[in-house]
């Protein structure tokens, strides 16, 4: 990659509790992009792991000046018409998630959903990032998945509930017109727990077991067992499998759905 591209391009950095990953479009690569996962070392913070990654990861050694950072942390959604300023959003966030005290708060306006996502960024992690990049932008990890599923919401007339699995969690959400109808996160790695959470939300939203649709995506735990259990309660269960389609690139095995959606 030449110097101009390194200066102009924005490196994507995915940050979860137990792992880091880096990605960048690259027309010279066989898959038309480069994806580099980085397994975080246990016993040290994610910020310390990122410092280690700057010494070890190939993509971080290319000298990018701009970064787009996908943050996997609890998100508070505020209706756009009720959002006033970041100071009030920060106070509301800390009231809702008191365990996140001490982190800095970011706000991402999502006009397509008429909402603002408010979420924390670890201060040490922010320091490491802003020490290495001149321009750092943050967004919730799930943003690209929400956007992709939102487009699916316009296909057909049936109501749809979405469940996306990643990093030992289940993100459950639904849309109504141009806004979120429901959005919550559940910690689970077991199919029976996932079924319980999904059916709890399904009932809460008064969805029809014969007519409405459940769409699953991401790292499904024990997929066959999960699907068998869900079909006992819901007729229309679908698994969404997104692959990169731009540039003629090949699918990259192991890439999380949130990154795949960014390159579709």
C-alpha positions in Angstrom: 0.0 0.0 0.0 1.5 3.4 -1.0 2.0 6.3 1.4 -1.0 8.2 0.0 -3.4 5.4 0.9 -1.9 5.0 4.3 -2.4 8.7 5.0 -5.9 8.8 3.6 -7.4 5.4 4.6 -9.1 4.8 7.9 -8.1 1.6 9.7 -11.0 -0.3 11.3 -10.3 -1.5 14.9 -12.7 -3.9 16.5 -12.6 -3.9 20.4 -14.4 -6.5 22.5 -13.7 -7.6 26.1 -11.5 -10.5 25.1 -10.2 -9.8 21.6 -9.1 -7.2 19.1 -9.3 -7.3 15.3 -8.1 -5.0 12.6 -9.4 -4.7 9.0 -8.8 -2.6 5.9 -9.9 -2.6 2.3 -6.9 -3.4 0.1 -7.2 -3.9 -3.6 -3.8 -5.6 -3.8 -4.9 -8.5 -1.5 -6.5 -11.6 -2.8 -9.7 -11.1 -0.8 -9.6 -7.3 -1.7 -9.2 -6.6 2.0 -7.0 -7.5 5.0 -8.4 -8.9 8.2 -6.1 -9.5 11.2 -7.6 -11.0 14.4 -5.6 -10.5 17.6 -6.3 -12.7 20.7 -6.0 -10.7 23.8 -3.8 -11.9 26.6 -5.6 -12.8 29.8 -4.6 -11.0 33.0 -4.0 -7.6 31.4 -6.4 -4.8 30.3 -7.6 -4.4 26.7 -5.6 -1.1 26.6 -2.5 -3.0 27.5 -3.3 -5.6 24.9 -3.6 -2.9 22.3 -0.2 -1.5 23.3 1.2 -5.0 22.7 -0.7 -5.3 19.4 1.1 -2.1 18.1 4.3 -4.0 18.4 3.0 -7.3 17.0 0.1 -6.7 14.5 1.0 -6.3 10.9 -1.8 -3.8 10.1 -0.9 -1.6 13.0 2.6 -1.4 11.7 1.6 0.2 8.4 1.5 3.7 9.8 -2.2 4.6 9.4 -3.1 8.0 10.8 -6.9 7.6 11.0 -8.9 4.9 12.8 -12.6 3.9 13.0 -13.0 2.0 16.3 -15.9 -0.4 16.9 -16.6 -0.5 20.6 -18.3 -3.5 22.2 -19.8 -2.0 25.4 -23.3 -1.5 26.8 -25.4 0.9 24.7 -28.1 3.3 25.8 -30.5 4.4 23.0 -32.0 7.9 23.3 -34.7 9.0 20.9 -33.3 11.7 18.7 -36.0 14.2 19.6 -35.2 13.8 23.3 -31.4 14.1 22.9 -30.1 17.6 24.0 -26.4 17.5 24.6 -23.6 15.1 25.5 -23.4 16.3 29.1 -26.9 15.3 29.8 -26.5 12.1 27.9 -23.5 11.2 30.0 -25.4 11.8 33.2 -28.3 9.7 32.0 -25.9 6.9 30.9 -24.2 6.7 34.3 -27.5 6.7 36.0 -28.6 3.8 33.8 -25.3 1.9 33.9 -23.6 2.9 37.2 -21.0 0.2 36.8 -19.5 2.1 33.9 -18.4 5.0 36.1 -14.9 6.2 35.2 -15.2 5.5 31.5 -15.5 8.3 28.9 -18.8 8.5 27.1 -19.3 8.7 23.4 -22.5 9.6 21.5 -23.2 8.4 17.9 -26.2 10.0 16.1 -28.1 7.4 14.1 -30.5 9.5 12.0 -31.9 6.5 10.1 -33.2 5.1 13.4 -34.2 8.5 14.9 -31.9 7.6 17.9 -28.6 8.5 19.5 -26.4 5.6 20.8 -24.6 6.5 24.0 -21.8 4.1 25.1 -18.6 4.1 27.2 -15.0 4.0 26.0 -12.3 2.9 28.5 -10.1 6.0 29.2 -6.9 4.0 29.0 -7.9 2.5 25.7 -8.8 5.9 24.4 -5.4 7.2 25.4 -3.6 4.4 23.6 -5.6 5.0 20.4 -5.2 8.8 20.4 -1.5 8.5 21.1 -1.1 6.5 17.9 -3.7 8.0 15.5 -4.2 11.7 14.5 -7.9 11.1 13.9 -10.0 8.5 15.9 -13.7 8.0 15.4 -15.8 5.7 17.6 -19.1 3.8 17.0 -21.0 1.0 18.6 -19.9 -2.5 17.5 -23.5 -3.3 16.4 -24.1 -0.3 14.2 -23.4 -2.0 10.9 -25.5 -5.0 11.9 -28.4 -2.8 12.9 -28.1 -1.0 9.5 -28.0 -4.3 7.6 -31.0 -5.8 9.4 -32.9 -2.5 9.1 -32.8 -2.9 5.3 -34.2 -6.4 5.6 -37.1 -5.0 7.7 -38.6 -3.5 4.5 -38.9 -6.9 2.8 -42.3 -8.4 3.1 -45.1 -7.3 5.5 -44.4 -9.6 8.4 -43.1 -8.3 11.7 -39.5 -9.3 12.4 -37.4 -9.9 15.5 -33.6 -10.1 15.2 -31.1 -12.0 17.3 -27.4 -11.5 16.6 -24.8 -13.6 18.5 -21.2 -12.3 19.1 -18.6 -12.5 21.9 -20.7 -14.6 24.2 -23.7 -12.3 23.9 -27.1 -12.2 22.2 -28.3 -8.9 20.8 -32.0 -8.9 20.4 -33.7 -6.0 18.5 -36.7 -5.1 16.4 -37.8 -2.1 14.3 -41.0 -0.3 13.8 -41.1 2.1 10.9 -37.9 4.3 11.3 -37.1 3.5 14.9 -36.1 0.8 17.3 -39.1 -1.0 18.8 -36.9 -3.1 21.1 -33.1 -3.4 21.8 -31.4 -5.3 24.6 -28.3 -7.5 25.2 -28.2 -10.8 27.0 -25.1 -12.7 28.2 -25.4 -16.3 26.9 -23.4 -19.0 25.3 -26.0 -21.7 25.6 -28.8 -22.4 23.2 -31.5 -23.0 25.8 -30.7 -19.7 27.4 -30.8 -18.0 24.0 -34.2 -19.5 23.3 -35.6 -18.3 26.6 -34.4 -14.7 26.0 -35.7 -14.7 22.4 -39.1 -16.1 23.3 -39.4 -13.7 26.3 -39.0 -10.8 23.9 -41.2 -12.4 21.3 -44.0 -12.7 23.8 -43.3 -9.2 25.2 -43.8 -7.7 21.7 -46.9 -9.8 21.1 -45.6 -11.3 17.9 -47.4 -14.1 16.0 -45.8 -17.5 16.2 -47.3 -18.5 12.8 -47.0 -15.3 10.8 -44.1 -13.2 12.1 -40.4 -13.9 11.5 -37.3 -14.5 13.6 -33.9 -13.7 12.0 -30.7 -15.0 13.6 -27.2 -14.0 12.7 -23.6 -14.2 13.9 -21.9 -17.0 15.9 -25.0 -19.2 16.7 -24.3 -21.5 19.7 -24.9 -25.2 18.8 -26.8 -24.2 15.8 -28.8 -27.4 15.1 -30.0 -27.7 18.6 -30.9 -24.0 18.7 -32.9 -24.1 15.5 -34.7 -27.3 16.6 -35.7 -25.7 19.9 -36.9 -22.4 18.3 -39.0 -24.2 15.7 -41.1 -25.6 18.5 -42.3 -22.1 19.2 -41.9 -20.1 15.9 -42.7 -21.2 12.4 -40.6 -18.7 10.5 -37.0 -18.9 11.7 -34.2 -17.8 9.3 -30.4 -17.7 9.6 -28.9 -14.6 8.0 -25.6 -15.3 6.3 -23.9 -12.1 5.0 -20.7 -12.3 2.8 -18.7 -9.6 1.2 -19.9 -8.9 -2.2 -17.9 -5.8 -3.2 -14.8 -5.9 -5.4 -15.1 -9.6 -6.2 -13.4 -10.4 -3.0 -13.6 -13.9 -1.3 -15.2 -14.5 2.0 -12.8 -14.4 4.9 -13.3 -17.3 7.4 -13.8 -16.2 11.0 -14.6 -12.6 10.3 -17.3 -11.3 12.7 -20.6 -10.3 11.2 -20.2 -6.6 12.3 -17.0 -6.4 10.2 -18.5 -8.3 7.3 -21.4 -5.9 7.1 -19.0 -2.9 6.9 -17.4 -4.4 3.7 -20.6 -5.6 2.0 
